[in-house]
Amino acid sequence: MGAGRRIVFSRRDANEPLSCAPSAPQARKLPVPRSDSLAVAVLLTALVAFGPISTDLYLPSLPAMTRALATDVATMQLTLSVFLVGFSVSQLIYGPLSDRFGRRPVLLAGVAIYVVAGIACALAPTVEALIVGRFFQALGACAGPVVARAVVRDVHGRARSARVLAYMAMAMSLAPAIGPILGGHVEVWFGWRANLWLLVGFGAAALAATWTLLAETNRHRDPLATSPARLVRNYRLLLGDPGYLGFLLVVAFTYSGIFAFISGSSFVFVDLVGLGPVAYGFCFAGAVVGYMAGSFLSGRLTLRLGIERMVGAGTLLSALGGAAMLACALAFPPGVVPILAPFFVFMVGAGLVLPNATAGAIGPFPTMAGFASALLGFVQMGVAARVGVAVGHLTDASAVPMAAAVAAVSLAAAIAFRVLVPPAEFVERNAGHSPG
């Protein structure tokens, strides 16, 4: 399905940025900054960070939580995997809703759900109650990244979205970099439940900021966006487009490599290597620096080199890092350098891949950016959740299961990119939607 077919669904060029200054009546009702302002960019970055901060903040506490709630590693890891399942499924709801009713009301509702569910998690008396609470917390959390990505597309257009998403990803990386360090200190000072209360505070702050700062950016509201017939047509349009499908799988597999590390690294570094929660937080932050470096390069080079070249280089680099990580896990006993050094390489590649592949997938579909973002996130989180469950069940007295998962999904991402989105398709997509 070519570029011409996609233009049927839009009355403007897919690269054309949207001017999002509030209209005069809207400005009188809601005095908010421009949607392309720095304040809104910071808010959108925080909203996209809902997923990472909701998982990474309490990673250092997982071993202590396992002991306190009298459970095992596989069951405690369900608090991560179930979060991803809820995060994944509910994206299919928020995307069409934001296309129909607008970005702002959907965001406010989702973040409010996150805060209420977070309180339930912080008060959970058993691991089963915590797992249920985490599922509902995810139902609210996913509104952040789904709608925020659509807002970026509304405001900046396809080509510029890749650059904006790259810089947002670099800033968002502070969440997983600082999260485990902060979480480790909070656990030492106040206990593991304090990290769950900290998530409640983060959600409340995001809710207040969204109410105060974010104007409506969806100028293409579709009253039929939630109708079954329109949903089926949109599914067929997106999944029938080889470029979208290729980018979607690249994002899903690359993020699954990150989640494999999230699922297994605390047990490897704390239980096998013998690090404390704070030291583990610094190790995790070291890996995130690689992602920040890749995201920085994306922001600087994407407009010059193009989305396709950045994704191609990133998938290759991540595959090399994943293969090296598996080789080190097989050749050496668990240690900081044999695990962290190759994963750092993987993360640089991921920083090149994720913002560019996301923009490449969503960009050609401005009239259903919410739905395209939701389907992308659904597959991304669904695949990652299954990888996380596999890592949890295969965890043994080595780093091999975690490293094998990273190697496998990074190779799958490289294959998906080269098979499903060949260079000829990239040339056609870019030529048909060049910045005007």
Buried (B, 14 or more C-beta within 10 A) or exposed (E): BEBEEBBEBBEBBBBBBBEBEBEEEEEEEBEBBBBBBEBBBBBBBBBBBBBBBBBBBBBBBBBBBBEEBEBEBBBBBBBBBBBBBBBBBBBBBBBBBBBBBBBBEBBBBBBBBBBBBBBBBBEBEEBEBBBBBBBBBBBBBBBBBBBBBBBBBBBBBBBBBBBBBBBBBBBBBBBBBBBBBBBBBBBBEEEBBBBBBBBBEBBBEBBEBBBEBBBBBBEBBBEEBBEEEBBEBBEEBBBEBBBBBBBBBBBBBBBBBBBBBBBBBBBBBBBBBEBEBBBBBBBBBBBBBBBBBBBBBBBEBBEEBBBBBBBBBBBBBBBBBBBBBBBBBEEEEBBBEBBBBBBBBBBBBBBBBBBBBBBBBBBBBBBBBBBBBBBBBBBBBBBBBBBBBBBBEBBEEBBBBBBBBBBBBBBBBBBBBBEBBBEEBBEBBBEBBEBE
